[in-house]
Each structure stands twice: as C-alpha cells, then as structure tokens.
Amino acid sequence: ATGLALDTRNESQVVTVTNELREFSREPISILVNLVPVITSVSGCPTQNGKSARDCDRRGRFYDLTIKGDRFGRDGTSVEVYIADRPCTNVQRVSQQELICVAGFYSGLYSDNIVRVLVRGEASQETDVTVTFSMLPIVTSVSGCDKCDYTCTSPKPETSTTNCDKNGTIPLTIVGDYFGNASDTTNVVYFGDQALNILCLDLVHVSDSVLICRRYPLPNAIFKQTIKNQMVHVRTNNSESLATTAFMSYMTFCGPDLGCSGHGTCNLNNGTCSCFYSVANGYWVGEICERCESGYYGAQCAAQCPGGACQPCSGRGTCDDGQTGTGTCTCASGISLGFWGGAACDTCAPG
C-alpha cells in the first residue's frame, strides 16, 4: 500500500490508503485513526517529584492539577482525566498539550496513583506520571486574637492571627482537615519551631476539621522576647501537618524594643505601656510613650509651659510644647478672646 498520510499533530484524522495494483479496490479507502494521548507530567501540589505531584489534598480542594503532554484534542473533543480509577469531573483544556483538573473536582488515596487521559475514548498508555495524596493533617487557618498593630507582618494575614496575649488565654480556632475522631485520635498543637516549646496546653477536639486551643502561654525562657509569625503545627497520631500559611503572633504594643520608647515600662503580658509621669522622668503619653503630655516641652518633657501645664499660657494663647518645642506662648489677640501679652499671656497687651 502507498499514499499513507498521517499528521501526528491532530488527535484524529482520515488516513487514505491506495492500492497500486487496484486488484481489490478501484477507489482509495479512508480509515479514521485516533492518536493515543501522551502524558509527560502532572503538577500543582505542594511537593513536586520530577514529573509527579506529591502531598496533594485527599479531597482535591486546594490545588489545580496541571497535566502536560500531547494529543489532548482540540476544542469540542471529548477528553477525560482519571487519577487511578477516580475521575476528575471538571477538566479544562488549555491546549493540545495541557489540561487542568480543577481543584474540588478530584480525590484520591495513598501513593502513586497513575494519571490517565482519554481523548475520544482513546486512552493514554500507562506511564510513571503519578499523584500521591497526603495522609497528613492539614492546617488552613487560625483565628481568635486578630487585632493587628503596626508590627503585623504576617505572610498571609487572612489565614493568621496576631497580638495574642503572652499568657495565651484567648482561645484560638484552628481550621483544617484530617484531625481524626476525638475517640481514637491524639492531637498535639504547637507553634513555631519545636525548640521554642510553645505548646497548646488545653486543646479541644471539635471535629475532623476544627480544633480549639484554649491555653498556649509563652515559656518563661522567651517571655520577654518578640515572638511573631509562628507557624501553626498539628500532630495527629504522630503524623505532622505540612507547611501552612496559618501563623500566630504574640502581642508587642510596647514598641520594637519593648521599652516604650525609653519613657515607660511595658506590661509584657498584654503589651501596654505605663508611661513615666514625674518631674524626674518627664511627662509622657502615647501608645508607646512617644510624645510629651500637653503643656510640657523639651527633650525630656519635663518643663511646663508658662502659666502651668494644666492651663498653658493662662488659657489665653497657644504654647509651643512637645519634645522639640520652645515653651513660648503665642498670646490671643482678637475681640473674642481679648488682647493679651506677657510670657504667660497673663497681662493685657499694650494699648
């Protein structure tokens, strides 16, 4: 036979065969040929091992799977994707070389599930392109404290919580999956590196997907340190959760140095400053004791404006107060408040 024409770029086509001797047929014979799809890789889950995806969620909720290869057909062509014997029920064709199995429309168990593609009913050949599903607990978010101050630098604020008190008394709700059943599962929750030893000491198992930590105090060894962005870890029956975007931070309103700008003392439990307020140390106010009390001026905020701090400029003018102020009064000069003079605006202006 001669005249065999085959375009391997298409998923199927008509192949024309002619017989030179024409002993059996006077006309060419047309045969529909379906080309076998080829799979070269699958990706999209947290871990990639060569051409295979690892640590995928067992319910397929978080990650789109990208399947690459060739001969996946053109628009309108029937295409199916299977992970082992389980179908992906939402397949999007990007091109003849790429398919997307959409998150939430596939599932699986255990390791080395072979990926198969069917185009017009023609199945791909078996390959070593596989998907492995994680049997580990998953943490997706933590909430409970939530108030974010100027030091909040969480990698993903929407799934994290900030400014928990250092005694760990505000309940934290940990959401994820595969936390097991309360009757036959042991869960341990800790925050950050294990060496910090920040443990949940009172853990309530609500369901397979929700835990509540009711006490998580900072150890004495690190109580005075700034503890921010500690990843939430769950250990279920000795299986450790994967890396997550759920972080928690302890409160540090007292400023970056925990010293209330050097003008007060910090309550390390709740992160609030008690500002100095005396002749010896100055009169300071502000969330982190960063400015002078109204009516005081000078580098140490210890000098009172003329007329006294309670009634600067005798109530008849404006004092240049604050750390960089000079303590000079600008006296009122108008019909409504009168015309005043003197260092403390306590005498009538000339005339």
C-alpha positions as CSV (number, residue, x, y, z in Angstrom):
1,A,0.0,0.0,0.0
2,T,1.2,3.5,-0.7
3,G,-0.1,7.0,-0.1
4,L,-0.3,6.7,3.8
5,A,-0.8,10.3,5.1
6,L,-0.6,10.8,8.9
7,D,-0.5,14.2,10.6
8,T,0.5,13.5,14.3
9,R,-0.4,17.0,15.4
10,N,-4.1,16.2,15.4
11,E,-5.9,13.8,17.8
12,S,-7.7,12.0,14.9
13,Q,-7.8,12.2,11.1
14,V,-8.7,10.3,8.0
15,V,-5.9,8.2,6.6
16,T,-6.1,7.4,2.8
17,V,-4.8,4.1,1.6
18,T,-4.5,3.4,-2.2
19,N,-3.7,0.1,-3.9
20,E,-1.4,0.5,-6.8
21,L,-2.5,-2.8,-8.4
22,R,-6.2,-2.0,-7.8
23,E,-6.9,-5.7,-7.6
24,F,-9.4,-5.4,-4.8
25,S,-10.5,-1.8,-5.0
26,R,-10.7,0.8,-7.7
27,E,-11.1,3.7,-5.2
28,P,-9.0,4.8,-2.2
29,I,-10.0,3.5,1.2
30,S,-10.5,6.1,4.1
31,I,-9.8,5.0,7.7
32,L,-10.4,7.1,10.8
33,V,-7.4,6.9,13.1
34,N,-7.4,8.1,16.7
35,L,-4.0,9.1,18.0
36,V,-3.0,7.9,21.5
37,P,-2.7,10.8,24.0
38,V,0.7,11.1,25.7
39,I,1.3,12.3,29.3
40,T,4.7,13.8,30.4
41,S,4.0,15.4,33.8
42,V,1.5,16.4,36.4
43,S,2.0,19.3,38.8
44,G,0.2,21.7,41.2
45,C,0.5,20.1,44.7
46,P,2.9,21.3,47.5
47,T,5.7,18.9,46.5
48,Q,6.9,18.0,43.0
49,N,9.0,14.8,42.5
50,G,10.2,15.0,38.9
51,K,7.2,14.6,36.7
52,S,4.8,13.6,39.5
53,A,2.8,15.5,42.1
54,R,3.1,14.8,45.8
55,D,1.3,15.8,49.0
56,C,-2.0,16.5,47.3
57,D,-5.1,17.0,49.4
58,R,-7.1,13.8,49.6
59,R,-10.3,15.7,48.7
60,G,-8.6,17.8,45.9
61,R,-9.8,21.1,47.4
62,F,-6.7,23.3,47.4
63,Y,-4.7,22.6,44.2
64,D,-5.4,22.6,40.5
65,L,-3.6,19.7,38.8
66,T,-1.8,20.7,35.5
67,I,-1.3,17.7,33.2
68,K,1.1,18.2,30.3
69,G,1.7,16.0,27.3
70,D,0.4,15.9,23.8
71,R,-2.6,14.9,21.6
72,F,-5.2,16.1,24.1
73,G,-7.5,17.1,21.3
74,R,-9.0,20.4,20.2
75,D,-12.0,22.3,21.4
76,G,-15.1,20.2,21.3
77,T,-13.2,17.0,21.6
78,S,-14.2,14.6,24.3
79,V,-11.5,14.4,27.0
80,E,-11.4,12.6,30.3
81,V,-8.9,12.5,33.1
82,Y,-8.5,9.7,35.7
83,I,-6.4,9.5,38.8
84,A,-6.1,5.8,39.3
85,D,-9.8,4.8,38.9
86,R,-11.3,8.1,40.1
87,P,-12.4,10.6,37.5
88,C,-11.7,14.3,37.5
89,T,-15.2,15.8,36.9
90,N,-14.1,19.2,35.8
91,V,-11.4,19.2,33.1
92,Q,-10.3,22.3,31.3
93,R,-8.4,22.1,28.1
94,V,-5.7,24.8,27.8
95,S,-4.2,23.4,24.6
96,Q,-3.5,20.1,22.9
97,Q,-0.5,19.9,25.2
98,E,-2.1,20.9,28.5
99,L,-5.1,20.1,30.7
100,I,-6.3,21.4,34.0
101,C,-8.0,19.2,36.5
102,V,-9.8,21.8,38.6
103,A,-9.5,21.9,42.4
104,G,-12.5,20.4,44.2
105,F,-13.3,18.0,41.4
106,Y,-11.0,15.1,42.1
107,S,-10.0,13.0,45.0
108,G,-7.7,10.0,45.9
109,L,-5.9,8.0,48.5
110,Y,-2.4,6.9,49.2
111,S,0.6,7.0,46.9
112,D,1.5,6.6,43.2
113,N,-1.9,7.0,41.6
114,I,-1.3,6.7,37.8
115,V,-2.7,9.6,35.7
116,R,-4.6,8.6,32.6
117,V,-6.1,10.7,29.8
118,L,-8.8,9.6,27.4
119,V,-9.4,11.5,24.2
120,R,-12.4,10.3,22.1
121,G,-12.2,7.2,24.1
122,E,-8.6,6.5,23.2
123,A,-6.6,6.0,26.5
124,S,-3.1,7.2,27.1
125,Q,-0.5,4.5,27.6
126,E,0.5,3.7,31.2
127,T,3.3,5.9,32.5
128,D,5.1,6.6,35.7
129,V,3.4,10.0,36.0
130,T,1.5,9.8,39.3
131,V,-0.2,11.7,42.0
132,T,0.4,10.9,45.7
133,F,-2.1,12.1,48.3
134,S,-1.1,13.2,51.7
135,M,-2.2,11.2,54.7
136,L,-1.1,14.1,57.0
137,P,-3.2,16.6,58.8
138,I,-3.7,20.0,57.1
139,V,-3.9,23.4,58.7
140,T,-5.6,26.1,56.6
141,S,-6.2,29.0,59.1
142,V,-6.0,30.1,62.7
143,S,-8.2,32.9,64.3
144,G,-9.1,34.3,67.7
145,C,-6.8,37.2,68.5
146,D,-6.9,39.1,65.2
147,K,-6.1,42.6,66.3
148,C,-3.2,43.8,64.1
149,D,-0.8,46.5,65.2
150,Y,2.0,48.3,63.3
151,T,4.3,45.4,63.8
152,C,2.0,43.0,62.0
153,T,4.0,41.4,59.1
154,S,2.2,38.1,58.7
155,P,2.9,36.4,55.4
156,K,-0.8,35.8,54.9
157,P,-3.0,37.9,57.3
158,E,-6.3,36.5,56.2
159,T,-5.4,33.0,57.5
160,S,-3.4,34.1,60.5
161,T,-4.0,35.8,63.9
162,T,-1.9,38.4,65.7
163,N,-1.4,40.1,69.1
164,C,-2.3,37.2,71.3
165,D,-1.6,37.9,75.0
166,K,1.6,36.2,76.2
167,N,-0.2,34.1,78.7
168,G,-2.2,32.6,75.8
169,T,-5.6,33.0,77.3
170,I,-7.6,34.0,74.1
171,P,-9.0,30.8,72.5
172,L,-7.6,30.0,69.1
173,T,-9.7,28.2,66.5
174,I,-7.6,26.1,64.2
175,V,-9.3,25.0,60.9
176,G,-8.0,22.4,58.5
177,D,-8.7,18.7,57.9
178,Y,-7.8,15.2,58.8
179,F,-7.6,15.8,62.6
180,G,-9.3,12.5,63.2
181,N,-12.0,11.5,65.6
182,A,-11.9,12.6,69.2
183,S,-12.4,9.0,70.4
184,D,-9.4,7.4,68.7
185,T,-7.1,10.3,67.8
186,T,-4.3,12.1,69.8
187,N,-3.7,15.6,68.6
188,V,-0.8,17.9,69.6
189,V,-0.7,21.6,68.6
190,Y,2.5,23.7,68.8
191,F,3.6,27.0,67.4
192,G,6.8,27.8,65.5
193,D,10.0,25.8,65.8
194,Q,9.7,22.9,68.3
195,A,12.8,24.3,70.1
196,L,10.7,27.3,71.3
197,N,8.5,24.8,73.2
198,I,5.3,26.9,72.6
199,L,2.6,24.2,73.2
200,C,-1.2,24.2,73.4
201,L,-1.8,23.1,77.0
202,D,-5.6,22.9,76.7
203,L,-6.8,21.5,73.3
204,V,-10.4,20.7,72.4
205,H,-11.2,18.4,69.5
206,V,-14.3,19.8,67.9
207,S,-14.3,17.8,64.7
208,D,-12.2,16.3,62.0
209,S,-11.6,19.8,60.7
210,V,-11.7,22.1,63.8
211,L,-9.6,22.3,66.9
212,I,-9.7,24.9,69.7
213,C,-6.6,25.8,71.7
214,R,-7.7,27.4,75.0
215,R,-4.2,27.9,76.6
216,Y,-0.8,28.4,75.0
217,P,1.4,30.5,77.3
218,L,4.9,31.6,76.3
219,P,7.6,29.7,78.2
220,N,9.5,31.8,80.8
221,A,12.7,31.5,78.8
222,I,11.3,33.6,75.9
223,F,8.6,35.5,77.7
224,K,10.4,38.9,77.2
225,Q,11.2,38.2,73.5
226,T,9.3,39.4,70.5
227,I,7.5,36.4,69.2
228,K,5.9,36.9,65.8
229,N,4.7,34.8,62.9
230,Q,4.9,31.3,64.4
231,M,3.5,28.6,62.1
232,V,0.7,26.5,63.5
233,H,1.6,22.8,63.6
234,V,-0.8,19.9,64.3
235,R,0.4,16.4,65.0
236,T,-2.3,13.8,64.7
237,N,-1.3,10.3,65.9
238,N,2.3,11.2,65.3
239,S,1.7,12.4,61.7
240,E,2.9,16.0,61.3
241,S,1.0,18.6,59.4
242,L,2.5,20.1,56.2
243,A,3.8,23.7,56.0
244,T,0.9,26.1,56.1
245,T,0.1,29.8,55.8
246,A,-1.6,29.9,59.2
247,F,0.6,31.9,61.6
248,M,0.1,33.4,65.1
249,S,1.9,36.3,66.8
250,Y,2.1,37.4,70.4
251,M,1.3,41.0,71.4
252,T,4.1,43.6,71.5
253,F,2.4,47.1,71.6
254,C,5.3,48.4,73.7
255,G,7.3,49.2,70.6
256,P,10.1,47.4,68.7
257,D,12.4,47.4,71.7
258,L,9.6,46.5,74.2
259,G,10.9,49.6,76.1
260,C,8.1,52.1,75.5
261,S,10.5,54.4,73.7
262,G,12.6,54.5,76.8
263,H,9.9,56.6,78.6
264,G,7.8,53.9,80.4
265,T,7.5,50.3,81.4
266,C,6.0,47.5,79.3
267,N,3.4,45.0,80.6
268,L,4.8,42.0,78.7
269,N,1.6,40.1,79.1
270,N,-0.8,42.5,77.4
271,G,1.6,44.7,75.5
272,T,0.6,48.0,77.1
273,C,2.9,50.8,78.3
274,S,2.8,52.6,81.6
275,C,4.4,55.9,80.7
276,F,6.6,57.9,83.0
277,Y,4.8,60.9,84.6
278,S,7.1,62.7,87.0
279,V,9.5,65.6,87.4
280,A,12.4,63.2,87.4
281,N,11.5,61.2,84.3
282,G,9.3,63.7,82.4
283,Y,5.6,63.6,81.5
284,W,5.0,61.2,78.6
285,V,1.9,59.9,76.8
286,G,1.1,57.9,73.7
287,E,0.6,54.2,72.9
288,I,4.4,53.7,73.2
289,C,5.2,56.8,75.3
290,E,6.4,58.6,72.2
291,R,5.3,62.2,72.9
292,C,5.1,64.8,75.7
293,E,1.9,65.4,77.6
294,S,0.1,68.5,76.5
295,G,1.6,71.6,78.3
296,Y,5.1,70.1,78.7
297,Y,8.1,70.7,76.4
298,G,11.8,69.9,76.0
299,A,13.8,66.8,75.2
300,Q,12.8,65.2,78.5
301,C,9.2,66.5,78.5
302,A,9.8,67.8,82.0
303,A,9.4,71.6,81.6
304,Q,6.0,73.2,81.9
305,C,4.7,75.8,79.6
306,P,4.3,79.4,81.0
307,G,1.1,79.5,83.1
308,G,1.5,75.8,84.1
309,A,0.8,72.6,82.3
310,C,-2.8,72.5,83.5
311,Q,-3.5,75.9,81.8
312,P,-0.7,76.7,79.4
313,C,-0.4,80.4,78.6
314,S,-3.1,81.0,81.2
315,G,-5.7,79.7,78.8
316,R,-5.2,82.9,76.6
317,G,-2.8,81.6,74.0
318,T,-1.0,78.6,72.4
319,C,2.1,77.1,73.8
320,D,4.9,75.7,71.6
321,D,5.0,72.4,73.5
322,G,6.4,68.9,72.7
323,Q,9.9,67.5,72.6
324,T,11.1,70.0,70.0
325,G,9.1,72.9,71.4
326,T,10.5,76.0,73.0
327,G,7.8,76.6,75.6
328,T,7.0,80.0,74.0
329,C,3.4,81.3,74.2
330,T,1.6,82.9,71.3
331,C,-1.0,85.0,73.0
332,A,-4.5,85.6,71.8
333,S,-5.1,88.9,70.0
334,G,-8.7,89.4,69.0
335,I,-12.1,90.6,70.1
336,S,-13.4,87.2,71.1
337,L,-10.5,86.3,73.5
338,G,-9.1,89.7,74.1
339,F,-5.6,91.2,73.6
340,W,-3.0,89.6,75.8
341,G,0.7,89.8,76.4
342,G,3.4,88.7,78.7
343,A,5.3,85.4,78.8
344,A,2.3,83.6,80.1
345,C,-0.3,85.7,78.4
346,D,-1.4,87.0,81.8
347,T,-1.3,90.7,81.2
348,C,-3.1,93.0,78.8
349,A,-1.4,93.8,75.6
350,P,-0.1,97.3,75.4
351,G,-2.8,99.7,74.2
